[in-house]
Amino acid sequence: MAGKRKNPADHWMPPRVYRGRSAYEFKHNNGRVIRLCALDCAQSAVWAAYEKYIEQQKDDETFNTLANRFLTSAEFTDLAFETQKDYHKYANKLMPVFGDVRPDDIKPEHVRRYMDKRGLKSKTQANREKTFMSRVFGWGYERGYVKGNPCKGVRQYKEKSRERYITDAEYAAVYAVAPDIVRAVMELAYLCCARQSDVLALTRDQILETGIYICQGKTGAKQIKAWSDRLRAAVALADAVPISNGIASVYVIHQHNGSRYTRDGFNSKWRNAKLAAKAADPSLDIDFTFHDLKAKGISDLEGSLSEKQAISGHKNSSQTAIYDRKVKIVPVVGNQKK
């Protein structure tokens, strides 16, 4: 909804239309100004010029235009930083195929063909790119830029939940060869059952007397992870990482210049540590991801699934069950406890 005009006499004007020096003008969000008609035109003529321009814009609009509108919107800027990076990555994959196409000309069958071809290389990425495309169309539909969402009804590939459990030996092998900064992040992620993004974003004011305060970026769950000797040692390890003279960092996990690690910057060190562990012991299968550390933490927790859920911060037990990957030891017939 447009805001109120400063001059009550201008309330009749179309949205984003103003009096210029010599003409009625349409002002875009990016500051671009378009001349509509002369100042001596009647109100009906101003509206006619406005509607004609809007229709021309719709005719000229492409999926690239629509996506760029979304990527500069308030809804996009409210997303987590890493999600924004992922969305830009997905957009770059979609543009060579759909960028120059009018949004309303894109049909479900076109989305399906893209999914089929993209899925030959990566079903997971095909799903993510389709999800992004659907969000762009949903955003545009709510604002009148498109007539519908062609992604609706197009089935995604079924993704199999990861079952990889990191053994203590595998964990120890990577920890043994990793630099201290990687060791600290490993320990914090494992002990706190936390996502990498939440660990890399930790600031000094989250280190409390009672423990480490973490607000999960994905679920919004707020928790204080109570201190243990091992958790204190992990923070001490992070504190021992060298920093340039005269620099004080607000981040627990910081680079030499005091700035925080990006996901890509840290993952480079994580990848090198895994390669070094594999080289040191070729018999080990170091095929796990960093996110599998959270699953190891949840799997190693003692207690029932509901108790693990309370510690993990998941919204429901089914989410926790996906991360609880350690193979259970169960009694055989006749050997159950009474």
NUBATOR-148878 format. One record per residue (C-alpha): x, y, z; residue number from 1; residue in three letters. Coordinates in nm, 4 decimals. Layout:
<recs>
+----------+----------+----------+-----+------+
:     east :    north :       up :  nr : rest :
+----------+----------+----------+-----+------+
:        X :        Y :        Z : NUM :  Ala :
...
+----------+----------+----------+-----+------+
</recs>
This chain:
<recs>
+----------+----------+----------+-----+------+
:     east :    north :       up :  nr : rest :
+----------+----------+----------+-----+------+
:   0.0000 :   0.0000 :   0.0000 :   1 :  Met :
:   0.1371 :   0.3410 :  -0.1001 :   2 :  Ala :
:   0.2068 :   0.5945 :   0.1748 :   3 :  Gly :
:   0.0045 :   0.9137 :   0.2157 :   4 :  Lys :
:   0.1003 :   1.2082 :  -0.0024 :   5 :  Arg :
:   0.2421 :   1.5155 :   0.1682 :   6 :  Lys :
:   0.0084 :   1.7319 :  -0.0384 :   7 :  Asn :
:  -0.3586 :   1.6219 :  -0.0043 :   8 :  Pro :
:  -0.4207 :   1.7578 :  -0.3527 :   9 :  Ala :
:  -0.2004 :   1.4770 :  -0.4918 :  10 :  Asp :
:  -0.3978 :   1.1842 :  -0.3464 :  11 :  His :
:  -0.5518 :   1.1154 :  -0.6882 :  12 :  Trp :
:  -0.2153 :   1.0299 :  -0.8439 :  13 :  Met :
:  -0.1237 :   0.6695 :  -0.9340 :  14 :  Pro :
:   0.1346 :   0.4885 :  -0.7162 :  15 :  Pro :
:   0.4921 :   0.6146 :  -0.7538 :  16 :  Arg :
:   0.3816 :   0.9018 :  -0.9800 :  17 :  Val :
:   0.4927 :   1.2577 :  -0.8933 :  18 :  Tyr :
:   0.5009 :   1.6055 :  -1.0447 :  19 :  Arg :
:   0.8366 :   1.6778 :  -1.2032 :  20 :  Gly :
:   0.9575 :   2.0116 :  -1.3376 :  21 :  Arg :
:   0.7792 :   1.9766 :  -1.6667 :  22 :  Ser :
:   0.5952 :   1.6433 :  -1.6577 :  23 :  Ala :
:   0.4290 :   1.3761 :  -1.4468 :  24 :  Tyr :
:   0.6958 :   1.1170 :  -1.3699 :  25 :  Glu :
:   0.7060 :   0.7550 :  -1.2533 :  26 :  Phe :
:   0.9818 :   0.6832 :  -1.0015 :  27 :  Lys :
:   1.1195 :   0.3277 :  -0.9760 :  28 :  His :
:   1.2487 :   0.1754 :  -0.6518 :  29 :  Asn :
:   1.6038 :   0.2066 :  -0.7841 :  30 :  Asn :
:   1.5633 :   0.5834 :  -0.8421 :  31 :  Gly :
:   1.5113 :   0.5651 :  -1.2196 :  32 :  Arg :
:   1.2580 :   0.8278 :  -1.3391 :  33 :  Val :
:   1.0288 :   0.7840 :  -1.6413 :  34 :  Ile :
:   0.8353 :   1.0680 :  -1.8044 :  35 :  Arg :
:   0.4658 :   0.9856 :  -1.8417 :  36 :  Leu :
:   0.2949 :   1.2999 :  -1.9751 :  37 :  Cys :
:   0.2947 :   1.6808 :  -1.9582 :  38 :  Ala :
:   0.1900 :   1.8643 :  -1.6446 :  39 :  Leu :
:  -0.1116 :   2.0196 :  -1.8191 :  40 :  Asp :
:  -0.2697 :   1.6781 :  -1.8843 :  41 :  Cys :
:  -0.5979 :   1.5864 :  -1.7187 :  42 :  Ala :
:  -0.6058 :   1.3390 :  -1.4314 :  43 :  Gln :
:  -0.7600 :   1.0743 :  -1.6586 :  44 :  Ser :
:  -0.4736 :   1.1197 :  -1.9055 :  45 :  Ala :
:  -0.2163 :   1.0759 :  -1.6279 :  46 :  Val :
:  -0.3811 :   0.7498 :  -1.5213 :  47 :  Trp :
:  -0.3983 :   0.6319 :  -1.8821 :  48 :  Ala :
:  -0.0258 :   0.7039 :  -1.9304 :  49 :  Ala :
:   0.0534 :   0.5256 :  -1.6034 :  50 :  Tyr :
:  -0.1474 :   0.2133 :  -1.6929 :  51 :  Glu :
:   0.0078 :   0.2025 :  -2.0399 :  52 :  Lys :
:   0.3565 :   0.2182 :  -1.8897 :  53 :  Tyr :
:   0.2807 :  -0.0549 :  -1.6368 :  54 :  Ile :
:   0.1487 :  -0.2831 :  -1.9114 :  55 :  Glu :
:   0.4616 :  -0.2202 :  -2.1182 :  56 :  Gln :
:   0.6725 :  -0.3120 :  -1.8171 :  57 :  Gln :
:   0.4851 :  -0.6403 :  -1.7802 :  58 :  Lys :
:   0.5419 :  -0.7183 :  -2.1480 :  59 :  Asp :
:   0.9135 :  -0.6461 :  -2.1174 :  60 :  Asp :
:   0.9624 :  -0.8296 :  -1.7890 :  61 :  Glu :
:   1.1676 :  -1.1477 :  -1.7847 :  62 :  Thr :
:   1.2334 :  -1.4060 :  -1.5166 :  63 :  Phe :
:   1.5685 :  -1.2353 :  -1.4675 :  64 :  Asn :
:   1.3874 :  -0.9080 :  -1.3911 :  65 :  Thr :
:   1.1513 :  -1.0815 :  -1.1501 :  66 :  Leu :
:   1.4348 :  -1.2641 :  -0.9707 :  67 :  Ala :
:   1.6368 :  -0.9427 :  -0.9384 :  68 :  Asn :
:   1.3347 :  -0.7701 :  -0.7854 :  69 :  Arg :
:   1.3128 :  -1.0478 :  -0.5278 :  70 :  Phe :
:   1.6886 :  -1.0413 :  -0.4624 :  71 :  Leu :
:   1.6677 :  -0.6698 :  -0.3758 :  72 :  Thr :
:   1.3465 :  -0.6956 :  -0.1726 :  73 :  Ser :
:   1.3009 :  -0.6559 :   0.2017 :  74 :  Ala :
:   1.1951 :  -1.0206 :   0.2224 :  75 :  Glu :
:   1.5299 :  -1.1302 :   0.0795 :  76 :  Phe :
:   1.7405 :  -0.9004 :   0.2992 :  77 :  Thr :
:   1.5681 :  -1.0458 :   0.6071 :  78 :  Asp :
:   1.7072 :  -1.3913 :   0.5244 :  79 :  Leu :
:   2.0183 :  -1.5317 :   0.6896 :  80 :  Ala :
:   2.3448 :  -1.4352 :   0.5197 :  81 :  Phe :
:   2.4274 :  -1.7903 :   0.4133 :  82 :  Glu :
:   2.0766 :  -1.8366 :   0.2706 :  83 :  Thr :
:   2.1238 :  -1.5204 :   0.0651 :  84 :  Gln :
:   2.4493 :  -1.6592 :  -0.0732 :  85 :  Lys :
:   2.2787 :  -1.9859 :  -0.1629 :  86 :  Asp :
:   1.9927 :  -1.8052 :  -0.3390 :  87 :  Tyr :
:   2.2373 :  -1.6072 :  -0.5533 :  88 :  His :
:   2.4071 :  -1.9357 :  -0.6426 :  89 :  Lys :
:   2.0754 :  -2.0937 :  -0.7427 :  90 :  Tyr :
:   1.9828 :  -1.7848 :  -0.9464 :  91 :  Ala :
:   2.3076 :  -1.8123 :  -1.1428 :  92 :  Asn :
:   2.2157 :  -2.1703 :  -1.2398 :  93 :  Lys :
:   1.8609 :  -2.0807 :  -1.3475 :  94 :  Leu :
:   1.9323 :  -1.7659 :  -1.5491 :  95 :  Met :
:   2.0971 :  -1.9292 :  -1.8542 :  96 :  Pro :
:   1.7785 :  -2.1348 :  -1.8983 :  97 :  Val :
:   1.4946 :  -1.9049 :  -1.7848 :  98 :  Phe :
:   1.6519 :  -1.5590 :  -1.7568 :  99 :  Gly :
:   1.5240 :  -1.4138 :  -2.0857 : 100 :  Asp :
:   1.1800 :  -1.5786 :  -2.0710 : 101 :  Val :
:   0.8674 :  -1.3870 :  -1.9694 : 102 :  Arg :
:   0.7607 :  -1.5253 :  -1.6296 : 103 :  Pro :
:   0.4029 :  -1.5986 :  -1.7407 : 104 :  Asp :
:   0.5381 :  -1.8010 :  -2.0347 : 105 :  Asp :
:   0.7123 :  -2.0447 :  -1.7993 : 106 :  Ile :
:   0.4895 :  -2.3503 :  -1.7521 : 107 :  Lys :
:   0.5088 :  -2.6497 :  -1.5144 : 108 :  Pro :
:   0.6343 :  -2.8714 :  -1.7967 : 109 :  Glu :
:   0.9312 :  -2.6358 :  -1.8484 : 110 :  His :
:   1.0197 :  -2.6590 :  -1.4800 : 111 :  Val :
:   0.9895 :  -3.0390 :  -1.4991 : 112 :  Arg :
:   1.2246 :  -3.0575 :  -1.7973 : 113 :  Arg :
:   1.4779 :  -2.8452 :  -1.6116 : 114 :  Tyr :
:   1.4484 :  -3.0720 :  -1.3074 : 115 :  Met :
:   1.4926 :  -3.3850 :  -1.5204 : 116 :  Asp :
:   1.8073 :  -3.2536 :  -1.6865 : 117 :  Lys :
:   1.9552 :  -3.0964 :  -1.3729 : 118 :  Arg :
:   1.8784 :  -3.4110 :  -1.1757 : 119 :  Gly :
:   2.1115 :  -3.6148 :  -1.3945 : 120 :  Leu :
:   2.3981 :  -3.4307 :  -1.2279 : 121 :  Lys :
:   2.2543 :  -3.3502 :  -0.8851 : 122 :  Ser :
:   1.9035 :  -3.4264 :  -0.7629 : 123 :  Lys :
:   1.9656 :  -3.2294 :  -0.4445 : 124 :  Thr :
:   2.0676 :  -2.9148 :  -0.6302 : 125 :  Gln :
:   1.7738 :  -2.9565 :  -0.8694 : 126 :  Ala :
:   1.5445 :  -2.9518 :  -0.5658 : 127 :  Asn :
:   1.7113 :  -2.6455 :  -0.4162 : 128 :  Arg :
:   1.6990 :  -2.4490 :  -0.7408 : 129 :  Glu :
:   1.3334 :  -2.5351 :  -0.7938 : 130 :  Lys :
:   1.2560 :  -2.4260 :  -0.4369 : 131 :  Thr :
:   1.4245 :  -2.0906 :  -0.5022 : 132 :  Phe :
:   1.2367 :  -2.0491 :  -0.8293 : 133 :  Met :
:   0.9094 :  -2.1250 :  -0.6524 : 134 :  Ser :
:   0.9836 :  -1.8654 :  -0.3863 : 135 :  Arg :
:   1.0528 :  -1.6007 :  -0.6507 : 136 :  Val :
:   0.7233 :  -1.6761 :  -0.8254 : 137 :  Phe :
:   0.5335 :  -1.6841 :  -0.4958 : 138 :  Gly :
:   0.6781 :  -1.3459 :  -0.4031 : 139 :  Trp :
:   0.5934 :  -1.2049 :  -0.7455 : 140 :  Gly :
:   0.2389 :  -1.3442 :  -0.7425 : 141 :  Tyr :
:   0.1591 :  -1.1719 :  -0.4129 : 142 :  Glu :
:   0.2654 :  -0.8402 :  -0.5674 : 143 :  Arg :
:   0.0897 :  -0.8756 :  -0.9005 : 144 :  Gly :
:   0.3999 :  -0.9316 :  -1.1125 : 145 :  Tyr :
:   0.2942 :  -1.2795 :  -1.2330 : 146 :  Val :
:  -0.0326 :  -1.4653 :  -1.2804 : 147 :  Lys :
:   0.0711 :  -1.7832 :  -1.1026 : 148 :  Gly :
:   0.3492 :  -2.0134 :  -0.9863 : 149 :  Asn :
:   0.4533 :  -2.2752 :  -1.2445 : 150 :  Pro :
:   0.6518 :  -2.4658 :  -0.9794 : 151 :  Cys :
:   0.3360 :  -2.5719 :  -0.7982 : 152 :  Lys :
:   0.2559 :  -2.9361 :  -0.8619 : 153 :  Gly :
:   0.6053 :  -3.0129 :  -0.9928 : 154 :  Val :
:   0.7387 :  -3.2908 :  -0.7737 : 155 :  Arg :
:   1.0828 :  -3.2727 :  -0.6237 : 156 :  Gln :
:   1.3213 :  -3.5636 :  -0.6082 : 157 :  Tyr :
:   1.2958 :  -3.7740 :  -0.2974 : 158 :  Lys :
:   1.6000 :  -3.7104 :  -0.0841 : 159 :  Glu :
:   1.7308 :  -3.9876 :   0.1342 : 160 :  Lys :
:   1.8154 :  -3.8808 :   0.4882 : 161 :  Ser :
:   2.1843 :  -3.9048 :   0.5700 : 162 :  Arg :
:   2.2759 :  -4.1988 :   0.7887 : 163 :  Glu :
:   2.6470 :  -4.1308 :   0.8268 : 164 :  Arg :
:   2.7677 :  -4.1606 :   1.1853 : 165 :  Tyr :
:   3.1186 :  -4.0357 :   1.2600 : 166 :  Ile :
:   3.3014 :  -4.2836 :   1.4813 : 167 :  Thr :
:   3.5230 :  -4.1688 :   1.7671 : 168 :  Asp :
:   3.8273 :  -4.2919 :   1.5750 : 169 :  Ala :
:   3.7361 :  -4.0902 :   1.2660 : 170 :  Glu :
:   3.6712 :  -3.7809 :   1.4745 : 171 :  Tyr :
:   4.0015 :  -3.8212 :   1.6533 : 172 :  Ala :
:   4.1896 :  -3.8701 :   1.3251 : 173 :  Ala :
:   4.0724 :  -3.5355 :   1.1856 : 174 :  Val :
:   4.1151 :  -3.3585 :   1.5192 : 175 :  Tyr :
:   4.4746 :  -3.4824 :   1.5458 : 176 :  Ala :
:   4.5893 :  -3.3171 :   1.2215 : 177 :  Val :
:   4.3611 :  -3.0107 :   1.2178 : 178 :  Ala :
:   4.4801 :  -2.6587 :   1.3082 : 179 :  Pro :
:   4.3535 :  -2.5190 :   1.6385 : 180 :  Asp :
:   4.0798 :  -2.3086 :   1.4795 : 181 :  Ile :
:   3.9299 :  -2.6164 :   1.3132 : 182 :  Val :
:   3.9621 :  -2.8143 :   1.6352 : 183 :  Arg :
:   3.7746 :  -2.5442 :   1.8267 : 184 :  Ala :
:   3.4882 :  -2.5304 :   1.5748 : 185 :  Val :
:   3.4674 :  -2.9106 :   1.5654 : 186 :  Met :
:   3.4380 :  -2.9296 :   1.9429 : 187 :  Glu :
:   3.1815 :  -2.6500 :   1.9688 : 188 :  Leu :
:   2.9648 :  -2.8009 :   1.6940 : 189 :  Ala :
:   2.9848 :  -3.1507 :   1.8427 : 190 :  Tyr :
:   2.9420 :  -3.0657 :   2.2099 : 191 :  Leu :
:   2.6628 :  -2.8102 :   2.1525 : 192 :  Cys :
:   2.4934 :  -3.0078 :   1.8724 : 193 :  Cys :
:   2.5142 :  -2.6854 :   1.6734 : 194 :  Ala :
:   2.5193 :  -2.5916 :   1.3079 : 195 :  Arg :
:   2.8401 :  -2.4598 :   1.1568 : 196 :  Gln :
:   2.6811 :  -2.1214 :   1.0842 : 197 :  Ser :
:   2.5781 :  -2.0768 :   1.4481 : 198 :  Asp :
:   2.9290 :  -2.1628 :   1.5701 : 199 :  Val :
:   3.1041 :  -1.9291 :   1.3239 : 200 :  Leu :
:   2.8683 :  -1.6478 :   1.4266 : 201 :  Ala :
:   2.9368 :  -1.6824 :   1.8020 : 202 :  Leu :
:   3.0258 :  -1.3507 :   1.9643 : 203 :  Thr :
:   3.1881 :  -1.2745 :   2.2987 : 204 :  Arg :
:   2.8625 :  -1.1549 :   2.4541 : 205 :  Asp :
:   2.7203 :  -1.5064 :   2.4049 : 206 :  Gln :
:   2.9784 :  -1.6460 :   2.6493 : 207 :  Ile :
:   2.7896 :  -1.6341 :   2.9789 : 208 :  Leu :
:   2.8674 :  -1.7417 :   3.3322 : 209 :  Glu :
:   2.6192 :  -2.0288 :   3.2985 : 210 :  Thr :
:   2.7272 :  -2.1430 :   2.9528 : 211 :  Gly :
:   2.7154 :  -2.0475 :   2.5835 : 212 :  Ile :
:   2.3986 :  -1.8774 :   2.4612 : 213 :  Tyr :
:   2.2964 :  -1.9947 :   2.1140 : 214 :  Ile :
:   1.9949 :  -1.8820 :   1.9134 : 215 :  Cys :
:   1.9687 :  -2.1283 :   1.6269 : 216 :  Gln :
:   1.9608 :  -1.9492 :   1.2953 : 217 :  Gly :
:   1.7343 :  -2.2069 :   1.1351 : 218 :  Lys :
:   1.4768 :  -2.2881 :   1.4046 : 219 :  Thr :
:   1.5074 :  -1.9784 :   1.6232 : 220 :  Gly :
:   1.5422 :  -2.2005 :   1.9327 : 221 :  Ala :
:   1.7196 :  -2.0181 :   2.2165 : 222 :  Lys :
:   1.9339 :  -2.2209 :   2.4552 : 223 :  Gln :
:   2.2237 :  -2.1865 :   2.6961 : 224 :  Ile :
:   2.4645 :  -2.4757 :   2.6540 : 225 :  Lys :
:   2.5842 :  -2.5440 :   3.0093 : 226 :  Ala :
:   2.9555 :  -2.5540 :   3.0742 : 227 :  Trp :
:   3.1539 :  -2.8754 :   3.0888 : 228 :  Ser :
:   3.5293 :  -2.9090 :   3.1203 : 229 :  Asp :
:   3.5525 :  -3.0094 :   2.7557 : 230 :  Arg :
:   3.3376 :  -2.7134 :   2.6419 : 231 :  Leu :
:   3.5533 :  -2.4680 :   2.8405 : 232 :  Arg :
:   3.8621 :  -2.6224 :   2.6790 : 233 :  Ala :
:   3.7117 :  -2.5676 :   2.3329 : 234 :  Ala :
:   3.6549 :  -2.1971 :   2.4021 : 235 :  Val :
:   4.0055 :  -2.1686 :   2.5467 : 236 :  Ala :
:   4.1409 :  -2.3260 :   2.2278 : 237 :  Leu :
:   3.9584 :  -2.0618 :   2.0206 : 238 :  Ala :
:   4.0911 :  -1.7858 :   2.2481 : 239 :  Asp :
:   4.4465 :  -1.9104 :   2.1920 : 240 :  Ala :
:   4.4275 :  -1.8577 :   1.8148 : 241 :  Val :
:   4.6734 :  -1.5747 :   1.7279 : 242 :  Pro :
:   4.5343 :  -1.2321 :   1.6401 : 243 :  Ile :
:   4.7145 :  -0.9256 :   1.5057 : 244 :  Ser :
:   4.8587 :  -0.6815 :   1.7591 : 245 :  Asn :
:   4.6154 :  -0.4132 :   1.8660 : 246 :  Gly :
:   4.3141 :  -0.6072 :   1.7369 : 247 :  Ile :
:   4.0284 :  -0.7288 :   1.9545 : 248 :  Ala :
:   3.7612 :  -0.9417 :   1.7942 : 249 :  Ser :
:   3.3960 :  -0.9676 :   1.8942 : 250 :  Val :
:   3.3909 :  -1.3186 :   1.7473 : 251 :  Tyr :
:   3.4848 :  -1.6325 :   1.9362 : 252 :  Val :
:   3.5994 :  -1.7931 :   1.6096 : 253 :  Ile :
:   3.8064 :  -1.5283 :   1.4371 : 254 :  His :
:   4.0715 :  -1.4806 :   1.1721 : 255 :  Gln :
:   4.4087 :  -1.3167 :   1.2378 : 256 :  His :
:   4.2623 :  -0.9750 :   1.1504 : 257 :  Asn :
:   3.9746 :  -1.0223 :   1.3951 : 258 :  Gly :
:   3.7010 :  -1.0733 :   1.1359 : 259 :  Ser :
:   3.4719 :  -1.3762 :   1.1390 : 260 :  Arg :
:   3.5194 :  -1.6756 :   0.9125 : 261 :  Tyr :
:   3.2912 :  -1.7124 :   0.6141 : 262 :  Thr :
:   3.1448 :  -2.0537 :   0.5413 : 263 :  Arg :
:   3.3673 :  -2.0952 :   0.2348 : 264 :  Asp :
:   3.6781 :  -1.9730 :   0.4166 : 265 :  Gly :
:   3.6353 :  -2.2167 :   0.7045 : 266 :  Phe :
:   3.5322 :  -2.5067 :   0.4806 : 267 :  Asn :
:   3.8623 :  -2.4748 :   0.2974 : 268 :  Ser :
:   4.0467 :  -2.5422 :   0.6245 : 269 :  Lys :
:   3.8013 :  -2.8206 :   0.7137 : 270 :  Trp :
:   3.8557 :  -2.9871 :   0.3769 : 271 :  Arg :
:   4.2355 :  -2.9718 :   0.4159 : 272 :  Asn :
:   4.2114 :  -3.1285 :   0.7619 : 273 :  Ala :
:   4.0112 :  -3.4213 :   0.6261 : 274 :  Lys :
:   4.2602 :  -3.4721 :   0.3431 : 275 :  Leu :
:   4.5464 :  -3.4701 :   0.5926 : 276 :  Ala :
:   4.3651 :  -3.7266 :   0.8104 : 277 :  Ala :
:   4.3086 :  -3.9496 :   0.5079 : 278 :  Lys :
:   4.6750 :  -3.9239 :   0.4108 : 279 :  Ala :
:   4.7836 :  -4.0095 :   0.7656 : 280 :  Ala :
:   4.5597 :  -4.3184 :   0.7775 : 281 :  Asp :
:   4.4353 :  -4.4374 :   0.4340 : 282 :  Pro :
:   4.2328 :  -4.7136 :   0.6002 : 283 :  Ser :
:   3.9867 :  -4.4579 :   0.7355 : 284 :  Leu :
:   3.6896 :  -4.3497 :   0.5213 : 285 :  Asp :
:   3.6808 :  -3.9748 :   0.5890 : 286 :  Ile :
:   3.3717 :  -3.9146 :   0.3768 : 287 :  Asp :
:   3.1630 :  -3.7258 :   0.6324 : 288 :  Phe :
:   3.0510 :  -3.3622 :   0.6158 : 289 :  Thr :
:   3.0887 :  -3.0963 :   0.8824 : 290 :  Phe :
:   2.7129 :  -3.1063 :   0.9425 : 291 :  His :
:   2.7519 :  -3.4725 :   1.0376 : 292 :  Asp :
:   2.9249 :  -3.3493 :   1.3552 : 293 :  Leu :
:   2.5891 :  -3.2244 :   1.4828 : 294 :  Lys :
:   2.4439 :  -3.5692 :   1.4141 : 295 :  Ala :
:   2.7312 :  -3.7293 :   1.6047 : 296 :  Lys :
:   2.6617 :  -3.5017 :   1.8999 : 297 :  Gly :
:   2.2910 :  -3.5893 :   1.9077 : 298 :  Ile :
:   2.3677 :  -3.9595 :   1.8561 : 299 :  Ser :
:   2.6159 :  -3.9608 :   2.1445 : 300 :  Asp :
:   2.3735 :  -3.7945 :   2.3870 : 301 :  Leu :
:   2.2328 :  -4.0230 :   2.6525 : 302 :  Glu :
:   1.8587 :  -4.0457 :   2.7089 : 303 :  Gly :
:   1.5355 :  -4.0908 :   2.5161 : 304 :  Ser :
:   1.4517 :  -3.9294 :   2.1845 : 305 :  Leu :
:   1.2405 :  -3.6640 :   2.3593 : 306 :  Ser :
:   1.5300 :  -3.5827 :   2.5925 : 307 :  Glu :
:   1.7632 :  -3.5503 :   2.2940 : 308 :  Lys :
:   1.5086 :  -3.3243 :   2.1239 : 309 :  Gln :
:   1.5054 :  -3.0898 :   2.4221 : 310 :  Ala :
:   1.8855 :  -3.0604 :   2.4077 : 311 :  Ile :
:   1.9099 :  -3.0291 :   2.0285 : 312 :  Ser :
:   1.6471 :  -2.7554 :   2.0029 : 313 :  Gly :
:   1.4507 :  -2.9266 :   1.7264 : 314 :  His :
:   1.0824 :  -2.8395 :   1.6913 : 315 :  Lys :
:   0.9735 :  -3.2027 :   1.6942 : 316 :  Asn :
:   1.1146 :  -3.5484 :   1.7654 : 317 :  Ser :
:   1.1007 :  -3.6538 :   1.3996 : 318 :  Ser :
:   1.3698 :  -3.3953 :   1.3213 : 319 :  Gln :
:   1.5819 :  -3.5243 :   1.6067 : 320 :  Thr :
:   1.5374 :  -3.8823 :   1.4855 : 321 :  Ala :
:   1.7032 :  -3.7901 :   1.1543 : 322 :  Ile :
:   2.0167 :  -3.6878 :   1.3447 : 323 :  Tyr :
:   2.0153 :  -3.9836 :   1.5862 : 324 :  Asp :
:   2.2293 :  -4.2158 :   1.3724 : 325 :  Arg :
:   2.4188 :  -4.4465 :   1.6053 : 326 :  Lys :
:   2.3132 :  -4.8075 :   1.5558 : 327 :  Val :
:   2.1226 :  -4.9183 :   1.8649 : 328 :  Lys :
:   2.2281 :  -5.2249 :   2.0651 : 329 :  Ile :
:   1.9167 :  -5.4237 :   2.1518 : 330 :  Val :
:   1.8709 :  -5.7460 :   2.3511 : 331 :  Pro :
:   1.7989 :  -6.0784 :   2.1862 : 332 :  Val :
:   1.4991 :  -6.2925 :   2.2741 : 333 :  Val :
:   1.5242 :  -6.4212 :   2.6289 : 334 :  Gly :
:   1.7830 :  -6.1658 :   2.7369 : 335 :  Asn :
:   1.5609 :  -5.8675 :   2.8106 : 336 :  Gln :
:   1.5802 :  -5.6936 :   3.1445 : 337 :  Lys :
:   1.2871 :  -5.7652 :   3.3732 : 338 :  Lys :
+----------+----------+----------+-----+------+
</recs>
